[in-house]
């Protein structure tokens, strides 16, 4: 899980880092979860279609609820 509550901007370096995370965990069949996205970061993820790669949740509690379901 990647918690982005304090991130209000992401550039190509940040997107590359996120892509590397996905690439490294994909072989282990783990899910890629991001929570607490601020609007500008969500917009960038949507424009680059990275929102299709990650499961995005509004907050940490929503992630916990999903895991307990």
N, C-alpha and C positions, 0 to 999 in steps of 0.2 A: 504494500500500500504506500502510495506517495501522498503525503499531506502537504498541500500547497497554500495553506491559509495566509502566509506572509508574502506570497509571491504575487506581485501585481503587474509584472511584465515578463515576457519570455521572448527570446530572440532565437536565431538559428542555432546558436550554441546550446541553449536550453532544450530545444527540440531534438538536437542530436543526442544529448544526454538521455532524454526520455526514450528515444529510439533504441539506444544501447541497452537500457534497462529491459525493454521488451524483448530485444534480441537475445539477451542473456538468460531470461527466465522462460522463454518459449519452449525450449527443449524439455523443461521439467514439468510442463503442463500446468503451471501455476497461472492464476488469473492476474491481470494487470489492473490495479484499482487506483484511482485518483479521487481525492475528496477535497472539499473546501476550495474550489476554484473561484477566483475572482473573475468578474465579467471580462476584462481585457484578455486574460489568459484563456478563458473558455472560447472566446472569439477566435484567437489564433489557433487553438486546437481544432476548432470546427473548420476554419479556412484551409488548414493543412490536412484535414481528415484524420488527424490523430485521435479525435474523439471516437472513431470507429475501432481503434486499437485498444483503448482503455475502457474499463467499466468506470463510469463517472458517477459519484454520489455527492449529494449536497453537503454532507457533513460526516464526521466520524461515527456518530450514533447510527446513521443510516447504513454504514458499512457493517457495524456490529450487528444490527438487526438482520441484514442480509446473511451474514455468516451463521447466525443462530437459527435461521429459518430452515 
